[in-house]
Amino acid sequence: SSNWIENFFKENYDKLLLDNLEKFIYDMISKLNLILTEKYSDKLGGTTLTILIIRNKKDIWCINLGDSDCILFLNDKIQKLNKNHSPNNIEERIRIKNKDVRFVYAPTNNNNINDYFILKDNKWEINELKYNYYFKNIQKEPALYLKYDINYLAMTRSLGDFELKKVGVSSIPSISKIDFPSQKFFILLASDGIWDCWKYKELEEIFRDKIKSDNFRHLHSQRSKELFGSNVDDAILYFINIL
């Protein structure tokens, strides 16, 4: 899909110059979904997708499906450019109407399955458990899943995951836009395998230091093994430095 997107941008370069890119973006994802559905609708699994479009001196667009994050670092300001498609997002719980879909805590050893959101007076509220549960990251956020029948998914939007598309998982991306900053900045675009291990401030310190940033692969390998042992998640990171 990455090669297809690259070619799509090349073939439609003139549309990347439009003031408003929303229609172009939605059309692109719609065409990509059609291709993936025709080829892989009988397959299990899916993937996240995050695209960053930087138009120099004009604006920055972030297109996101899933739980990868795109973070802008500007002076002392830290800004998340993408919207959250994890099962802790109450807006996603409201969006998915299917009553057989549950947002749940990761099952414990005794196989208890507890809902993260509960419906009270026709409003969704967080169901705070009274006992310990599994933290998925260094921010001490609970590990959550969208559950339907025997299927579990750690996000509410994705490419693929065709069975779950039938019950509310979406392939429609969130789109964010900001004006191009007037001062130098950098952006980290990374999968959850990175964000599970690092706080934003820690990464800011590392990537403002060339020696540390050049050594980040080793630093991350050490940190991820310390936190998760053999259950280390796959990780990918892009460092975009605008001087």
WODAKA-V347717 format. One record per helix or strand. SS is the DSSP state (H for helix, E for strand). FROM is the first residue (numbers start at 1). TO is the last residue. Records with the same first field share a line. If there is no record, write none. Layout:
# WODAKA-V347717
SS: FROM-TO ; FROM-TO
This chain:
# WODAKA-V347717
H: 2-11 ; 13-17 ; 22-40 ; 90-95 ; 162-165 ; 192-195 ; 200-207 ; 210-214 ; 216-228
E: 46-47 ; 49-55 ; 59-65 ; 69-74 ; 77-80 ; 102-105 ; 115-115 ; 117-120 ; 123-126 ; 135-135 ; 142-142 ; 144-148 ; 151-153 ; 157-157 ; 159-160 ; 170-170 ; 174-179 ; 185-190 ; 237-242
